Structures are given as structure tokens and as C-alpha cells.
């Protein structure tokens, strides 16, 4: 018998394009019912990307056709916005001019290091900047920005983000004990990210940078569903193991209609004490991948001990040694990013 549970179980085999999670757990399936042997399904998307809609419709139809007793299948993809009832992603956050996601396909490439130094570089260039740590399971922004207190709630019942190095900050790390693990399923991640966007008093910002966790999962899609992104920056290291998953990150943003602002190659090279250049992880992979993907290459960040030390101490290199060579790299990255955003 074709019950709603049977239909939903079949649809759990359909993944959202570019992500590892199924459309049922993402809450995209808004209706699933059967009249005899005729199945009717409605999907609610938050993107107007036509290829995504077509792909999901085809995959849902294929999954449902395998059920016994099916005579007819109707899969309707609802428009992301209807008059008088805009989806969350259709509304910009009041006071925030640009929202930029900093992402990577895999962990260990220094994405958070890039995020904190880029945020501080933009602040040094005169912008009003916020930094949101969306790595719910492994927040590192509090340590790297030197903030360990808890935000307070204002009279409007919104969290007031702590500020350090002229950057407004929000992270799950501010709300839990240092050694307390976060053991949550997807819906709780989605709700938290929505709260970090809509229930935090960000005030007036030129840029809100969002430090995403590695991969293409709950946090990434939840962010895209919650706020319209002005672009994504992909951080990679030169070796092929990192570049292979960079393509997945780029495809993820493309699927949800987020423009790629560019690729940053971190840990590009190391300068030895004798002045020689040592390319520990290879070199040039980020630039070559940017050319293949036809996106901007935003620069190379060398391996500097002072960058790591700054992050460990909570004083990013762009703040602690603003006139140093490493800081100059991040300042140039900030200038290029502003140019990409037309600011």
C-alpha cells in the first residue's frame, strides 16, 4: 500500500545536488500522498536554479517509480517565492551589506585562519566587519580571535556579539564550555544557524564573513536557505588531494546559485632560513584550478610561523604584526575581495 511513510522512505534516496544529505531530512518535501496508485509530491526549494529543480524532479520520479503498485507520479517543484510569503533566503539581513561564505572542501587547509585574518584585514581597511563561525561541531574562532566570554541578550532579546580587533563575532564556542562536545542532528544545526543570522544584533556591517565547516552538508545548505549570499571564497592547499574536493565545494555553491568570488591557495610555500623557497605541498594548484573553473584567483598565502602563533594567541597576524609580510598578503586579499564585490 502506498502510504506517506512509504513514499517518504523512497524519497530519502534522493540527495540534494552537491550535498550528502537527502531531501526529506532537509525539509524540502512539503507534500507526499497517494490516491490509489497515483503519487503526488511537492518540493519547496529556496533557489530558482532551474537545473536543480529538473534534476530533483527526475530523481524523485525515478525513486518513486520503483515502488510496487505505482500507476502515476506527479512531482511538482514549487517556486522559491510566492507573493506575500517570501522564503527566508529572499530577505536580506537589515544592516548587513554583503554576506560572504569562506569554505573548503576538506578540513585542515587553514580556512579559519584565512577567515580571521581576512576579517581583521577588512577592518583595518576601514570596513565594518562581522565574523560568524558556522562550524558548530568544532568552533575555533573564539580561540583565534582571543574572545572567551559569553554574549549578553539586549532589550530586544537579541544576542549582542562580542567585539575584538574591531570585528563583531558570533560562535557556538561562546555558548558552550570549552571541552563540551556538540552532539546534534541536522535540524538543530539549521535552527542554530538561523538564530545566529536573525537573532543576533549585528548592527551595521559592510561585510559579514561566514566561516563554514569543511564539506558540503547541513551547515552549508542551512546558511543558503537562511540568508542570500553575495559570494563564496574557496580555500585550498596546492596538492591534488585538496583540489579534488575544492571542485565539490564549487559545485555546491553553483547548485544553490551562489557566485564564486575566487580561490585562495593557503600553505603555498615556505621560506627557509637561508632564503630559499620550499614548496612543501607542491605549488600552483590553486591558481591552475581557478583557471580551470574560470573563477578569480585571490592569491597565495605562504607558510609563516607567525600566522600560526597569532591564531594560537588570539591575535591574528594582521593585528599583531600589521606591517609584516604575512599581514600584507591578507591585506591584499581583502582589497581583491572588495573589488570582486564591487565595494
N, C-alpha and C positions, 0 to 999 in steps of 0.2 A: 504494500500500500504506500502511495506517495504522500507521506506526511511532511510537515515543515521540517522536522528533525532530519528526515532522510535527505531532503533537498539541501539543507544547510551542511550536512556532513559531506555531500558530494562537492559542494562549492568550496569546502576547506582545502580541496586540492588545487585551487586556483590562487596563485601568488600575485600580489600587486607587482606590475612590471618594475624591475630594478630593485625589488625588496625581497627579503627572505620570509616574509610573513603573509598569511593568507588573507583574503578579502573579508572573510567572516569575522575574524578576530580584530580586524581593523575597523569594523563597523560600517563598511561600505555597502553591505547588503541591507537594504531598507525594507524589502518585501520578498517573501518566499512562500508561495502557496500553490496548491494543485486543485484543479477541478476535474475529477476523474483522472484521465491520463494526460491532461494538459497542465503544464507547469508555467507559472508566471513569476518572474523575478524582476525586481527593480534595484538598480545600483545607483548610489548617490556619490558622485565624485566631487572633489574640490579643485579640479583643474579642467580647463577647457581644451586640453590636449587631445585632439581627435584620434591620433593613433593609439593612445592609451585606451580610450573608450572602445575602439574597434577590436583591439586585442583582447580586452576583458570580455567583451560580448562573445567573441569567438570561443574563448577558452571556457567560459561558463556553459555555452551551448554544448560544447564537446563533453564536458564533465557530466552534464545532466542527461545527455543522450545515452550514456552507458547504464542508466538506471532501468530496471525492468518495469514494463508497463507504461512507458512514456509514449504518448501519441503526438504531442505537440509541445513546443518550447517557445516561450516569449521572454526575451531578455531586454529590458528597457534601461537605458543609461540616462539618468536624469541630468539636466543641465546643472552646472555648479552654482548657479544663482537664479533665483526666481524673484519677480517683483515683490518687494516688501519683506522678503525673507532672505537676506544675503547670508552666504556661508561665512564662517569665521575668517577664512583666508581672504575674503573680499574686502575686509575692513583693515585699514592701516591703523597702527597704534598712534593715538594722538600725541604729538610732540616729538615723535621719532622720525627723522627724515629718511634715513637709509638703514636697512637691516641686511647684514652680510653674514653668511654662514662660513665658518672655517672648518673644512672637512678633510678626511683622509680615508683611503680605502682600508687601511690596516693600522694597527697600533704601533707605537714605537718610532714614529717618524718625526716626533717633535712638534706635533700640531699645537699643543697647548703652549709650548714655548713661543711659537710663532704668534699665537693669539695674544698673549700678554704683552709681548714686545711690540706688536703692531698696534695694539690699543694704546699703549703708552707713547708710541711714536706719533700717532694721530693726535693725541692730546698735546704733545709737545709742538706739533704743527698748528696748534690753535683751535682744534676741533673739540666739541663736547662729545664725550665718548662713554658708552656703557659696554660692559663685557658680561655676557650671560654664559655660565658654564652649564651646558646641557648634558654633560657626562654624569648621569645620575648615579651610576654604579661606582665610578672611580673619579670623583671630583678632585682636581689638582689646582684649580685657580686660587683658592684661599691660600695655599702654601706659597704659590709662585708670586702672588700679589701682596703677601705679608699681612693678610687680614684673617683674624680668627674669632672675632666677636660675632654676636647674633644680630640680625637686623631687627628693628623695632617696628611696631604697627602704628601708623598715624591715625588721625581722627577720621579719615576716610576709609579706615580699615584696610589699608594697603601696606605692604611691606616697604620700608624705606631702605634702599640698597646702601650698604656701606661704601665709602669712597676712600680710595688710596691712590696715590700717584696721579691724581686728577681724573681717575676713571671710576665710574659707578659700577658696582659689582653685585652679582647675584649667583648663588651656587647652592646646591644641596649640601655642600660641605659646611655652610653656615648654620644649617638646621639640624645636624646630627652630631653625635660625639665623634671624636677623631677616629676611633677604632670600630665604630658601629657599622656593620655592613647594611646595604640596602638590598633587600630581597623582595623585589616587586615583579608583578606581571605587567604586561604591556599596557592595559588600561590605566594603571596607576601612573605609569611613565607619562602617558598622554595628558592626564589631568594635571600633573605637576608642571609640565612644560606650558600648558595653557595658563596656569596660575602665575608662572614666572613671567609670562608676557603680559597678561591682563590685570594681575593683582599686585603688581609691583609699581611703585611710584617712580618711574624712570625720569619724569620731568622732561625738559627739552634736551634732545640729543641730536647731534649731526649724524652719528653712527652708533648703531648697536651691533657689536660683533658677537656672534654666537659660536662658542667653541663646542662643536659636536663630538660625540664619541666616535670611535672608528667604526667603519662598516656602513651598512645600509638597512637599518632596522627601525624599531619603534620610534626612537627619538627623532630620527630624520624625517619620517613621514608625519609625525605629530607636529613638528615645527612647521612643515609646509602646509599643514591643514589649519594651523593656528594664525599664522601671520604671513602676509605676502613678502617674499624675499626679493631683494633687489639684486642679489647675485651670490655666487658661491666661489670660494677660493679653495683650491685643492693643494694640500701639502704632500710632498713625496720625498723620497730619497732617491739617489741615482740608480740603484740596482733594479734589475728587472722584476725581482720578487715584489717590490713596492709598486712599480709602474703597472704591473698586471692588474692590480686591484684599483689603481687610480682610474682605469677605464670604467670600472663598475661604479665608482663614485660619480664620474662624469655622466654616465648613462642614467644614474639615479636622478640627478638634478634635471637632466633633459626630460625624463619621463614626467616630472611634475612642473615643467615649464619654468625652471629657474635658470637664468643665464649664468654661464661660467665666466667669471671675471678674469681668471687666469690660474696658472700653476706656479707654485713656489717649490724650488728644489732645496731642501734642507740637508745639512751634513754634507755639503757639496765637496769640500776638500779640507785638508788640514795643513797648516803652515808649520813645518818643523822648526826647531830652534836655529838650525843653520840657514833658514830662509827658503828651503826647498818646499815645493808643493806636493803633498801626498794625497792621492785620491783613494781613500780607504774603501769607499763603497762604489768605486767607478766614478764616472763623471759625464755630464751632458745628457743623461737620460731624461731629466725633466724638460729640458728645452726641446729635445727631439720629440717627446710625447706631445708637447704643446703644439709643435708644428704639425704633427700627425692629426691632432684633434682640431686644428685650426682655431686655437684659443691663444690668448696672450701668455707670454712667459714673463713672470713678475720678478724673476731674479734668483740668484744663488746665495744661500746662507752658509758660510763656512763653519767648520767645527772650531769653536773657541771655548776654552775652559771657562772664561769669564761669563759666557752666556749661561752655562750650566750652573756656575756658582751664584749668579744673580737670581736664578729661579729658585735655588735651594734656600737662599736667604730672604726671599720675598722682596727683592729689589731688582727688577729686570734691568738688563744692561743698558737699555735706553734711558733709564732713570739714574742708575748708579754711576755709569760712565758715559754720559750723553755725547761726549766728543770723541769717543773711541771709534776704531774702525768697525767693530761689530755693530755698534749703535747706528753708524752711518748706513749700514746695509738695511736695517729696519726702517730708518727714516726714508730711504729711497723707495722701499716697498710701500710705505704709507703714501708717498707722493704718487706713485704709479696707481695705487688703488683709488685715490681720489680722482685721478684722471680717468680711470675706467668707469667710474660712477658719474662722471661729468660734474664733479664738485670742485 
